[in-house]
Amino acid sequence: MAIIQFPKDMKWGVATASYQIEGAVNEGGRGVSIWDTFSKTPGKVVNGDNGDVACDSYHRYNEDLEIMEDLGVDFYRFSVAWPRIFPNGTGELNQEGLDYYHQLVDSLLEKGIEPMCTLYHWDLPQALQDKGGWANRETIDAYINYAEVMFNEFKGKIKHWITFNEPWCVSFLSNFAGIHAPGNQDLQLAVDVAHHLHVAHGKAVIRFRELGVEGQIGYAPNVEWNEPYSNKQEDIDACKRANAYFMDWFFDPVFKGSYPQFMVDWFEKKGVTLNIEEGDMEIIHQPIDFLGINYYSGSVGRYKENEGLFDHEKVDTGYLKTDIGWNVYPEGFYKVLTHIGETYGDVPIYITENGSCYNDEPEHGQVKDNKRVDYLKQHLVSLHRSMETGVNIKGYLTWSLLDNFEWAEGYTMRFGIVHVNYRTLERTKKDSFYWYKQTISNNFFEV
Ligand SMILES: CCOCCOc1ccc(-c2cn(C[C@@H]3NC[C@@H](O)[C@H]3O)nn2)cc1
């Protein structure tokens, strides 16, 4: 038996996102988002699921807050639905939307829970998408207008701000793979979107500092780890490209002020160009106060000519998989965190998402999600190892508080430590909730 003891100042939390939990899509003056449009496009989401009701957290947030209070978290990471603030993306401000988030934030603060606010977690106002969305540089200005309103409205209340969640998903998954909204399949478009997200991030950081907002600002890229199958140089290089697709492409512009040249060259061979305007890289290269990291899984990979974008294929190594089909790969968590520490320095890191999909259902009022407890243990061991290795981890927020709308998988995939009955909206704390509660309380756990 081993005791995994975290430092006294370790912070613990849970994460959610607006479109995945709120529901009430036609209430409170909310405008249409690209996920309302995408989820109602036949064939895009399993079972034709959508976020119309979701967990109904728009109405039930007090119940969710009581659950979080019982859990004993330091942080609650949530996202603001831009279409609740500016129904058309810009122009008329919706006071009802601001009021809703004031109620949420005030209730968090009353309970001694720190709000960690994600400004953009994928629900772009449809009105902006109608004008090209993130492929249109004008969306950057709309985002800064929205961010500035939020900074001014919530300064003094919200002290941890995240500009973008998972820019890889917003750019490549949504505009090259076409799996998320708006569902484009165009590599040049995806690269342009990624760049505009970077510029928007940098401008938001600049504005945050200009406004003198008390608190910290960062962003939350998602990462995976691709481990070479062998020590053959072709396997090593293939995994380097696969890792850079998620990491270097989104870390280097912020931390180094440039895109990784080997990837720029690789994209150029695919006929893709980087459309960088004068001053863009200086804007992007703003120091950030913290880095959010979202990690779920990784794979062993190897070179395969003409496979995918990067002559790289994932190899099935027989690892256990979660119910969504992703490897349980805690070693990859340690590897990616130590890689980030070695490559990007001592930036404070919050794990802003880590969790697993297991679709256990309640039996006599209990949800025995033992595999999720095992996943949490194994990944918290890896996190602890990275901290022992010197990675500057400040906190860990698990994805997610609640089972919720898992994007293209709809409601078929459950990531919550609290089960949601989507018919009755009843919440049931899972065994993993009680394990996590005990871990937070002790600040250690036994393996
Ligand atoms: C190019 C081919 O791609 C095939 C599928 O590719 C992916 C990759 C990654 C994901 C993915 C989903 N999540 C969980 C969410 N993170 C944010 C929060 O909203 C959670 O719901 N993280 N990553 C999905 C699909």
The ligand as an SDF file (V2000), in Angstrom:
LIG
                    3D

 25 27  0  0  0  0  0  0  0  0999 V2000
   -8.9330   13.6700  -35.9720 C   0  0  0  0  0  0  0  0  0  0  0  0
   -9.7580   12.4510  -35.6420 C   0  0  0  0  0  0  0  0  0  0  0  0
  -10.3430   12.6270  -34.3570 O   0  0  0  0  0  0  0  0  0  0  0  0
  -11.1970   11.5810  -33.9170 C   0  0  0  0  0  0  0  0  0  0  0  0
  -11.8980   11.9770  -32.6440 C   0  0  0  0  0  0  0  0  0  0  0  0
  -11.0960   12.9880  -32.0180 O   0  0  0  0  0  0  0  0  0  0  0  0
  -11.4250   13.4710  -30.7870 C   0  0  0  0  0  0  0  0  0  0  0  0
  -10.3770   13.9550  -30.0590 C   0  0  0  0  0  0  0  0  0  0  0  0
  -10.5990   14.4750  -28.8130 C   0  0  0  0  0  0  0  0  0  0  0  0
  -11.8990   14.4830  -28.3070 C   0  0  0  0  0  0  0  0  0  0  0  0
  -12.0830   14.9880  -26.9660 C   0  0  0  0  0  0  0  0  0  0  0  0
  -13.2320   14.9840  -26.2160 C   0  0  0  0  0  0  0  0  0  0  0  0
  -12.8520   15.4620  -25.0320 N   0  0  0  0  0  0  0  0  0  0  0  0
  -13.6730   15.6170  -23.8300 C   0  0  0  0  0  0  0  0  0  0  0  0
  -14.0940   17.0620  -23.8310 C   0  0  0  0  0  0  0  0  0  0  0  0
  -12.9660   17.9760  -23.5570 N   0  0  0  0  0  0  0  0  0  0  0  0
  -13.6320   19.2310  -23.2950 C   0  0  0  0  0  0  0  0  0  0  0  0
  -14.9290   18.8690  -22.6230 C   0  0  0  0  0  0  0  0  0  0  0  0
  -15.9540   19.5370  -23.2890 O   0  0  0  0  0  0  0  0  0  0  0  0
  -15.0870   17.3640  -22.7670 C   0  0  0  0  0  0  0  0  0  0  0  0
  -16.3850   17.0170  -23.1610 O   0  0  0  0  0  0  0  0  0  0  0  0
  -11.5750   15.7820  -25.0510 N   0  0  0  0  0  0  0  0  0  0  0  0
  -11.0890   15.4610  -26.2180 N   0  0  0  0  0  0  0  0  0  0  0  0
  -12.9630   14.0010  -29.0540 C   0  0  0  0  0  0  0  0  0  0  0  0
  -12.7280   13.4750  -30.3080 C   0  0  0  0  0  0  0  0  0  0  0  0
  1  2  1  0
  2  3  1  0
  3  4  1  0
  4  5  1  0
  5  6  1  0
  6  7  1  0
  7  8  1  0
  7 25  2  0
  8  9  2  0
  9 10  1  0
 10 11  1  0
 10 24  2  0
 11 12  2  0
 11 23  1  0
 12 13  1  0
 13 14  1  0
 13 22  1  0
 14 15  1  0
 15 16  1  0
 15 20  1  0
 16 17  1  0
 17 18  1  0
 18 19  1  0
 18 20  1  0
 20 21  1  0
 22 23  2  0
 24 25  1  0
M  END
$$$$
